[in-house]
Amino acid sequence: MATLEAVRSGDRLTAEAVEEQVQKILRSAGFARCVRMRRFLEYTVHETLSGRGGLLKEYSIALNVYDKPPSFDPRFDSIIRVEAGRLRAKLRKYYETDGREDAVRVFFPRCRYEPRFDPLEILPEPVAPESSPEARRLYLKGLHFLAQYDAPSMEAALRCFAEACSIAPTHHESLAGMAAAHASCCWLESVHPREGWAKSEHFSRRALALEPRQAEAGAVLACQAALFDRQWETAERQFRAVLDLHESSAAVHQMYGFFCLAPMGRLDEAEVALLRACELAPASAIARYQLGRILHFKRRFDLASEQFRRAIELQPRLALARWGLGETAIQQGHWAEARRAFAAVQQLSDIPRALEGLGRLAALTGKPEEAETLLGQLRQLASTRYVSPVGLSVIYTAMGRLDDALDQLFAAAPQRAIRLTYVSVDPAFDALKTHDRFLPLLEQLRPQPEEGLGVSQARAS
């Protein structure tokens, strides 16, 4: 049977281990006589282990667990939401009593019907971060790599943070660094989003368990609520709660603006947040890059180019800034400048966005055969590593093959591809906006009522 990636580096949590844990839970006193709740747990775990967890909704659970008729409407019948709340409570009680020494935790994130699985461990005696200079040194070294914002640097950052945690297991800053690095791997598209976000969530929660006011861990969880769960209202509340505690954190303003406000189309507010991040961290190249992307989304291409160049001045090897410069040059019709920018990306990094940019450029300059060749290279690359369908869609859009472009975007939706959330603001997709399949695509990016609480309920909670 397929395995699930454990959220601790180097470990693997097998499906068999999850199934064994579920059977132990079902045999416990709290679950033994709860027939429906047992079915609820078994059904959702089975669907998740079979790769269909992302499809779990109130409707499917109502039909398959509670024997509701096909006419069941979750808008008018809240039984699944109520039962899910009871199941979460029973699982919490189980792990506080019978399961307090279990090795695997099964839980349901708030507003989700797809269970998550974590390996549990008994931590050694707390080691105060300040008592371990070596852990502190490794943490600072990890921060250096984290700021480089490319895939090899993220791997180096993860190694530093993991080593710091092995020396000082309660070093919440290193745990938060692990969370941020895994989330960045998702954005850089160097891992599949589901894999990266599972690990990011785990380390965020471990950091927050040690220090509930931890800024970066709280912000990373808010990013996940926005970019993976697509629960925008929840994400904004979480960001605001973190900002209430850490108004002077450049990283939190940066993540709030770029990963929450911008995908919602609130570009003026996003610009304000990124300007604040740049004010608080004037040497941050990635904040300048993200401000440039916000300006790009606002069609202020000259100002966007200026920010990308400032990012390159701060960090000459930041491939994303050169890619942003190429994208803006395309929008301005500066073909030669765009080609130079994408060629520079290729020299600096192996990210697929270089091929994507060159493919888009070829299509827009009347070179369909070259664009097709670059599409083929991306497909070949996808056989050895994760390649976001969004990149393929960009080239198809430029070629005028709009149905093929939309096919790729619909394929990206269940993957939770991060760049898909920017499709309504990114000018690369302007040609799709009048297509009759575009609005249904946007509907997939909005949280549906059966995915959790409604807006009013969420605010009340």
Disulfide bonds with the S-S distance in Angstrom:
none
